[in-house]
Amino acid sequence: MSNFKALLPAVTTFIFDYDGVLTDGSVLVDAQGEALRLSNVKDGYALQLAVKLGYHVAVISGAVCPTTVIRMHSLGVTDVYTGVPDKVAKLKEYMAEKHLDASQIVYMGDDIPDYRVMQMVGVPVCPADAAKEIMDICVYISHLGGGRGCARDVIEQTLKVQGKWMSDVAHYW
């Protein structure tokens, strides 16, 4: 792994897979067939703070889950793409739309569908319980697992390096 923190001053954008990153990968199905996922409040705090501070924050997920969109929108994350069969194409589209360079992007993924898209960004990172193939291409592996604060970990480290972690807006949800 390269020097992860040396890459963080250029970051303007956080992109996350959902299942296995912002959740622990478990899916509960209720009696009506609705798939439910458990998310972490500390991840949520960091996501909404990044949005308030003006970072681009996005979710690119292959799964179709209406509750993913509801959860992300409740945190101010409006760039939520679900049911995405080709994450590479979606990332290219997003980068063009937002005028982003690869060096500006942290992408956190955990499994094989994230592999190629993670190779396109400047700061590929993953949770502690990611697939080995994903770990092998990351510049940073969080000590925390998916849905256990790994998104908070990478956002917090980035904001600390950039001197924005304990900003005035950090004290308010």
N, C-alpha and C positions, 0 to 999 in steps of 0.2 A: 504494500500500500504506500502511496506517495504521502507527502505532507499535506494532510487534509486541511488543516487550518490555514495554510498558505493560499488555498483556493477560495476561501470564503469571502475575502473582501470584494470580489467581483460579483457575488451572487445577488440577483434581483428577483429570482423566481424559484419557487418550490413546487415540484410536481410529485404527486403520490399515487401509487396504486392504492386500491382500497382494501380488498380482502387480503389479509396476511400482513398488511402494513398498518393501516388505521384500525384494523380489527385483528384478533388473534387467529383468524381464519375459520373459526367455528361459525356454522350457520344453523340457527334454530328455525324450525318451521312450525307455525302455529296451526290451529285447527282449520283455519280458512286457507291454508297454503301459503301464507305470507312468510317470506324468508326474513328472519330477524338477525341482526348482527350486533355485537357488543363493542362499543367504542370507549375510548379512554378520555376522561375529563381533562387530564393534563395535556394530552395531544390537542384537544379542543381549544384549551386556553391558548396554546402556542399558535395554532392555526389562525384564530381570530385576531391575535396580536399582530401576526405577520400581515394580515389583510389591513388592519388599522394603520400599520406603518407604511403601507403603500407597496408591499411586495405583490408580485403576481403569485397567486396560489391556485393550483389546479389539481383535479383528480382525473386520472385516466384509468378506467376499469373495463375489463371485458364483461363483467357481470351486469345483468340488468336488475336493478334493485331500487325501487322508488324511495325507500327509506334512506339510501345513501345520499340521494339528492336533497331530501328533507334535512338530514343531519348537516350536510355541508352548507346548505343555504342558511341554516340557523346560526352558523358561525361566520357568515359573510362571504363564504367561498362560492362564487357564482360560476366559475369555470369548472363545471362538473360534467364529465363525459362518461356515460355508462353504455354498456353494450357495444364497446369498441372492439371489433375483430382484429384491426391492424393498428397497433399502438404507434408504430413508426410513422405511418401516414398522418395520424392525428397529431403527433408531436411536430412533424414538419409544418402542418397547417397552423398549429398554435404558435410556433416560432415565427412564422411569416406574419401572422396576424398581430403579434405583440412586438415584432421587430427585435427578436432575441438572438443573441449569439450563444453558442453552446456553453461557453465559459461562464455564463450568467445563471446556469440552471443546475439546481440540485434535483435529482430524480431518485426517489426511494422506491425500490421494488423488492420483491421477495421470491419470485419464481420464474420459471422459464419464459412465460409470455412477456416478461419485462426485459429479458436479456438484450435483444437487439436495440430497443429504445434506450436502454441504459448506456449502451456503447456510443450513443449520439450526443451525450451531454458531458459537460466539463466536470461535474461532481456526482458520479454515481455512488449511491450509498444504500445500505440495507439494514434490516433488523437482524438481531443476533440469531434468529431461527430461520433465516433465509436458506434457500437451496444452495448447495455448495457451488454450483456453476455461477450463481449470482454473486456469492461472496468473492469468488475468484476475480471478478472484474471491478470490484468496488474499491474506491479510495478510502472508504470508512465503513466499518461495521459497528453499528450501535451495540452497546452492552445490553440493551433492552430488546425484548422480543416484539413482534408485531402486535399491535393493540395494547401494548404495555408501556407506552411512553417513548417509543423510538422516534416518532415524528417530533415530539417535544425536544428530545435530545438534539437532533440535528438543527432544528430551528433555533433553539436556545444557543447552541454553540456559534451559529452564524451571527445571530444578533449580538452576542457578546463580543465577537471579533470586530464587528462593525460599530460597537459602542452604542447599541440601541436597546439592549436587554432591559435595563431599568429606567427606561424613558418615562416621561410623565404619563403617557397613555397606558403604560404597563400595569398601572395600579387600578385600572377599571376594566370590567368585563364588557 
